């Protein structure tokens, strides 16, 4: 992963990075944001399909 001009490497289960807590927090935030977007898509998608069918 490149952040700014620094390259950071991670291995599964590696907790040696000095900012591991911040990294885990950011990964959790990204995961929750992706889940929220998926949940919204599930709600909105059927409505969009109904609107598209009524325009025919």
SULWOZI-V989721 format. One record per residue. RES is the residue in one letter. PSI is psi in whole degrees, -180 to 180 (NA if undefined). Layout:
BEGIN
RES,PSI  RES,PSI
END
This chain:
BEGIN
X,132  X,126  X,117  X,-127  X,14  X,138  X,129  X,133  X,142  X,145  X,150  X,128  X,-3  X,121  X,20  X,-13  X,137  X,-22  X,31  X,-36  X,-42  X,-38  X,-47  X,-39  X,-44  X,-41  X,-39  X,-43  X,-44  X,-44  X,-44  X,-38  X,-41  X,-40  X,-42  X,-41  X,-38  X,-42  X,-42  X,-42  X,-38  X,-35  X,-44  X,-35  X,-48  X,-36  X,-40  X,-40  X,-42  X,-43  X,-42  X,-38  X,-32  X,-20  X,-11  X,NA
END
